[in-house]
Amino acid sequence: MKVLPLLVALVASVSSFQVTPPAALRATNYQTASTSTVIAAEESGEDTKTTTSISMDATAASDAVAAAAMASARKTPLVPGKEAELMDERIFKLNKAIIDTVYDIICFLYPVRGTDRDFARFYVLETVARVPYFAYLSVMHLRETFGERNDSQSERMRTHYAEADNELHHLLIMESLGGNSSVVDRTLAQTMAFGYYWYVIAIYSISQPAAYHLSELIEDHAFNTYNKYLTEYEDELKKKPVPPIAQKYYVEDNPFLFDLFCTVKEPDETGGYSARRPTLKTLYDVFVNVRDDEREHWKTLCNLVQYDDMQGIENSKVQSTRPKPVEAV
């Protein structure tokens, strides 16, 4: 019975969120693929080792240019003088109650025990976790159709697509491990995803910060779940091989989309922003990267909720969104 007044509060408090002017379109890391170069060299009889080296140098140069562009773009604060927005306490509590309830149900139905059934739990989590990103895209595409177009929205659409693609590959990894082998698990996950999709559509249409906060909570749960799993079952995971789909996504594929969703990067000693390049040897490494991906999503979402900007604050200063007391609204 407490949910109804909280829903009413959600609509009533939309006006409390102030929108920051969109930031300029940021540099994106385009990496040159080397495979086609090597194949062409083999067909022409050239030295493939030399050709591969040249291609790798070109790739490194591309990364360097992108890093320099990002460093240059970050010389001035993206949201100068702006403090983190607090979330209306009523919306905060409603979002937390919804996400915690769903998470607790999944924990009850799928306790982690170090067996193959754990992958079914992760399959359900990933099926639900990827829904918000294409819900955002659905609303943004509709608004774009009616003429709402600007650089900030275009940048967000690209990033949300990259985030959805990343979560899709998490899902494919869990499926490759047998997480979707039961029709019961598939039915539960897909039913939850269908309902949650339309809920996020409605919330995002009313208040983007409220919708982003829902996903912030989900990604925080996901990170903690995978981190605990890695800690408790490290030895077992290190004995298992890397699934082919994980090797393809993290190592072999062009990393353009992978780089695109990592919006809050840690600067190196030169002030540049290095790209994250995973190394996979065992299933343990795969889950480390899945966990780290969830943290990347969480950082982006925190910035969107608090600054209305995907890169609102630097990596080391990102914090969870805090509630604003009702009397202060």
Disulfide bonds with the S-S distance in Angstrom:
none
